[in-house]
Structures are given as C-alpha cells and as structure tokens.
Amino acid sequence: MNAQRTVLPLLLALAWPGLGNASDAAPEAPKLETLEQRASIEKDGITWTFEQPARVGRFVTGDWYVVGAATVVKIDPAPTDERNNSALNLPADAYSAGASPFDSRVEQGRGEKGLKLRAKLPIALKPGDALISSISTEIRSLPSPLRESDKNISPVGSVSILTCLKEPAPADAFRPSYCDRGQKLYFARDLKRNLLPTLERTPSAPKIEDFAKLYARPWLDVCFFSFDAPALYQPQYGRELGRAAGMGALLLCSDFKPAEKEPLLIGFIQRGIDLWGIARAGYGGWPAHGGHGSGRKLPLVFAGILLGDAEMAQPNKTFPNLRFGEDMQTMYDEGWTGAKAVYAGHVGKDGVPGKPDWGRYEHLPPAQWPGDLGESYRRCCTSLAWVGQALALRLLKAQPQWDHAAFFDYVDRWMTEDDTQALEEIKKGRGRDFTADWSRQRQCWDKFVEEMWSKYRNLKPDASGKAGE
C-alpha cells in the first residue's frame, strides 16, 4: 500500500486547521524490530533484491528506505553497460564534467562519460547512502507532460530511489534529498498549511490530482538541460518546469479541500527538499540559458516557507552564488520602451564572450540590438512561464524570501505593457515580426494562470506594481 495513502488521514487530522493539532500526537518513529523484513522491495517498476532480508520502511512520499547496512544483489529491470543503470550517492557536481550514469544515450556524450558513476552489483549500502535506479525507454522523444508537442529527449524513462538510514523514520518523514549525505529529515507535521490561501479557483483550473501525479515521483535535476530527466513524467525544458511550478503553487493556494490538496502538497514539498539538497551539496544552480534555467527557485522557496526553514526559504541569502534563470534574466535598466524592469538577455546581462547577442540588450533601440536571440527567448520561452510563479509568490507574501524585486516588476510589466508600438519598431529596426498571438505580451502560457492573474493581481493595463506589494 502506498505509504502516503496510509498516513494521509493522520496528517489531515494533525495538521490542517480545525482538524487536529500536530503537537498533540506527532507520529513516532517505529521500533526497528517492528519494521518489515523483506528479501526484496519494488517501487514504480524497479525491484531491489537484498543479499539477506532487510528491515525496510517508507517515507510519506511512498519511497522506500532500508535501515542499517544492506547489500543489493539484483535489480530488475537488469542493468547493462548501456541501459537501466543506477547511481550510488550521485554527486551534485558530477555533471560539471559532462557525465550522466543512467543510460549511454544521454545527449552530448554524457552517458558514455558517466560509466564511472554507475553502481555495479552487488551494491553495499550503509546509512547516508541513496541509490537511484532507472528504467530506460526505447521510445525516444516522448511527449512532454505539459505540452505533448514538445518532446523529451532523455532516454531515461523513470527513476526510483532507495535510501539507507541509520534508524527508522516516522511515517510523516519526507525522503532526504538524494544529494544529501547528511540525510536531514523534514516532517509533514511541520508544514505550515495555514499559510496557504484558499482563494476561489477560476474556471480553467486543472485537476489537482493530475498535478499530484506529476509530482508524485522523483525528479532529477543535476544534469543541466535535463538530458537525463525521467521522460515519462518529468518535464524537461525549463519553461515547462516553470509552468509546472507556477500552476502547482497556484492550485495549492486555491480553495480545494484539505484532502484534495495534501497529495500535491507532499509531492511539491519533496521537490523543494530535493532541490535544496542539491544546492547544499555544492551545485551551482540553474542559470539562465534561454528557457532552460527556470522553475527551480519557486519549489525551494515554497518548501522553505511551509517547513519553517529560513535557510531554504531564502536560498540566495544562504548561498549568494546560487544561480536561477528567472533572476539572471530580469534586471532594472533604462529600457528602450520606457520600462524600468527589463529582460536581461539569453544568459543574463553579462552575456558570453564572443556572443554579443547573449547578454543585455533592452537598453538599446531595436535597430542597435546585437541580435534577436534575447527578444526571441523573452517572448517564446521565459516570460510566459514566469507569471504563475510570480503570482503564487505574491499570494504567499514571499517577495522578501525571493529577494529579487526586478523579477516581480518585470512580470508586472509583461502582463500590463501594450507592446503594439514596440512590435512595429522591432519589425522596422530588425525585420523580425513578433505579432503572432503566441509572442505577444499581456498573456500567460496557461489560461488558468491568466484567469488567476486577472482575478487576484488585478493590475490595470500599463500599470506597474511595486515590488513587495
């Protein structure tokens, strides 16, 4: 039985306002001798078989853990040199060397370079370890979960994670991040659910159970460009990750019943915990690169606020050099349209040596732009996906924790500025026509987000909000 289903009634009774008090009856960790002894365990199609029966339990997410030393002697589907591979204690900086351990077909030669990172059977586990096992897919270019016309190029279909703990965990414990060797435990009882608004949802609200399924399984986010993200359920492109984060957060700020919110809340918080473990392990972040760097900061901030972890809630204060696409691509400047909050370019304001069109450009009139790359990505792959995130953060009053005011002011500009005259100037100065419906300002990628923005941000056209309000 899924552990989340087992513990859900308890969480509802303990933690939601009016349904109980977590401090009165917080779940206790089971005694070691009361845990099941199993010769093998299975999660989402992956089976781990032990040398000797092991004491096992499950986190609130349904992920398995084993207590104490154990040896995995068999994994199904069977790993080969090229497919269905596992990684033991995946290092957060592994991909700086361009290596991915799960499948030899991972793009740009990363799969071949990742051979040394692959765990070979038998695999000895000790407390502090996390074993990530994968199932490869022979179907390349699987439809992206939120936009079927986009294709995920990862050859990894799905992953499951087996964690080795030194002692049993309470039933409401989240799985430690797969990059966290210290295995910091967070607990669902501690979630400050009372901070979540219960705003009337709008007509186009998606089914909350669909987003709960989207976040129900582990997402991988150490390989930049998401070349080895589990393609069966995780969006690959940063724009899609941003859309998922924004809509997921807005659903949790809507008027669903507590029991309806809880599965999505658990998965969304686990997403934030995983990202935080990656950051704490030394990963440099998810920098601007077209649409690729979006969608990671919101789950981090959201989880930190609800868990009461100030360091997680303020990731850029905790790690000043941690990079996020949304922040690198928004800045204050003297924009050619008169805007003060502008798009900072393909990889941020400083650009890349030898690529003059990759950096700051909105301070210049279109005829003087070094290229069209920045404006193209501003309109296709970034701004449209940021609106839900910015609105959810405002609803949570989380602008101080986000700590980059230009992001909020830029989104306000995107949603209120009439770009009709600007498009004429761009066509005249660049020869580029951005008048297609998909490339216009004052819109989001998703109708639900547009409706929620109109109802709850409530800015008039060409009005600009002030960051922090």
WOUR-V273598 format. One record per backbone hydrogen bond with DSSP energy under -1.0 kcal/mol. NH is the residue of the N-H (numbers start at 1). CO is the residue of the C=O. If there is no record, write none. Layout:
nh->NH co->CO
nh->NH co->CO
This chain:
nh->6 co->2
nh->7 co->3
nh->8 co->4
nh->11 co->7
nh->12 co->8
nh->13 co->9
nh->14 co->10
nh->15 co->11
nh->16 co->12
nh->19 co->16
nh->24 co->21
nh->34 co->31
nh->35 co->32
nh->38 co->54
nh->41 co->48
nh->43 co->46
nh->46 co->43
nh->47 co->76
nh->48 co->41
nh->49 co->74
nh->50 co->39
nh->51 co->71
nh->54 co->38
nh->56 co->36
nh->57 co->65
nh->59 co->63
nh->60 co->173
nh->62 co->59
nh->65 co->57
nh->66 co->163
nh->67 co->55
nh->68 co->165
nh->70 co->125
nh->72 co->123
nh->73 co->49
nh->74 co->49
nh->76 co->47
nh->80 co->83
nh->85 co->102
nh->87 co->132
nh->89 co->130
nh->94 co->91
nh->96 co->93
nh->97 co->94
nh->98 co->95
nh->100 co->110
nh->104 co->82
nh->106 co->103
nh->110 co->107
nh->111 co->106
nh->113 co->109
nh->115 co->112
nh->117 co->114
nh->118 co->115
nh->119 co->86
nh->123 co->72
nh->125 co->70
nh->128 co->164
nh->129 co->126
nh->131 co->162
nh->132 co->87
nh->133 co->160
nh->134 co->85
nh->135 co->158
nh->137 co->155
nh->142 co->152
nh->144 co->150
nh->150 co->147
nh->152 co->142
nh->157 co->135
nh->158 co->135
nh->160 co->133
nh->162 co->131
nh->163 co->64
nh->164 co->129
nh->165 co->66
nh->173 co->170
nh->174 co->186
nh->180 co->177
nh->188 co->172
nh->190 co->187
nh->191 co->188
nh->192 co->306
nh->193 co->191
nh->195 co->192
nh->196 co->193
nh->199 co->253
nh->205 co->202
nh->211 co->207
nh->212 co->208
nh->213 co->209
nh->214 co->210
nh->215 co->211
nh->216 co->213
nh->226 co->223
nh->229 co->226
nh->231 co->156
nh->232 co->157
nh->233 co->230
nh->234 co->230
nh->241 co->237
nh->242 co->238
nh->243 co->239
nh->244 co->240
nh->245 co->241
nh->246 co->242
nh->247 co->243
nh->248 co->244
nh->249 co->245
nh->250 co->246
nh->251 co->247
nh->252 co->248
nh->254 co->251
nh->255 co->199
nh->261 co->257
nh->262 co->258
nh->265 co->261
nh->266 co->262
nh->267 co->263
nh->268 co->264
nh->269 co->265
nh->270 co->266
nh->271 co->267
nh->272 co->268
nh->273 co->269
nh->274 co->270
nh->275 co->271
nh->276 co->272
nh->277 co->273
nh->278 co->274
nh->279 co->275
nh->280 co->276
nh->281 co->277
nh->282 co->279
nh->283 co->278
nh->286 co->323
nh->290 co->346
nh->292 co->289
nh->300 co->296
nh->301 co->297
nh->302 co->298
nh->303 co->299
nh->304 co->300
nh->305 co->301
nh->306 co->302
nh->307 co->303
nh->309 co->304
nh->313 co->309
nh->314 co->310
nh->317 co->314
nh->318 co->314
nh->319 co->315
nh->322 co->319
nh->323 co->284
nh->325 co->286
nh->325 co->293
nh->328 co->324
nh->329 co->325
nh->330 co->327
nh->331 co->342
nh->333 co->340
nh->335 co->333
nh->335 co->339
nh->336 co->362
nh->338 co->335
nh->342 co->331
nh->344 co->329
nh->347 co->358
nh->351 co->348
nh->355 co->352
nh->358 co->355
nh->360 co->349
nh->364 co->361
nh->368 co->365
nh->369 co->366
nh->376 co->372
nh->377 co->373
nh->378 co->374
nh->379 co->375
nh->380 co->376
nh->381 co->377
nh->385 co->382
nh->386 co->383
nh->390 co->386
nh->391 co->387
nh->392 co->388
nh->393 co->389
nh->394 co->390
nh->395 co->391
nh->396 co->392
nh->397 co->394
nh->398 co->393
nh->402 co->398
nh->403 co->399
nh->407 co->404
nh->409 co->405
nh->410 co->406
nh->411 co->407
nh->412 co->408
nh->413 co->409
nh->414 co->410
nh->415 co->411
nh->416 co->412
nh->417 co->413
nh->423 co->419
nh->424 co->420
nh->425 co->421
nh->426 co->422
nh->427 co->423
nh->428 co->424
nh->429 co->425
nh->430 co->426
nh->431 co->427
nh->439 co->436
nh->440 co->437
nh->442 co->414
nh->445 co->384
nh->450 co->446
nh->451 co->447
nh->452 co->448
nh->453 co->449
nh->454 co->450
nh->455 co->451
nh->456 co->452
nh->457 co->453
nh->458 co->453
nh->462 co->416
nh->463 co->460
nh->469 co->466
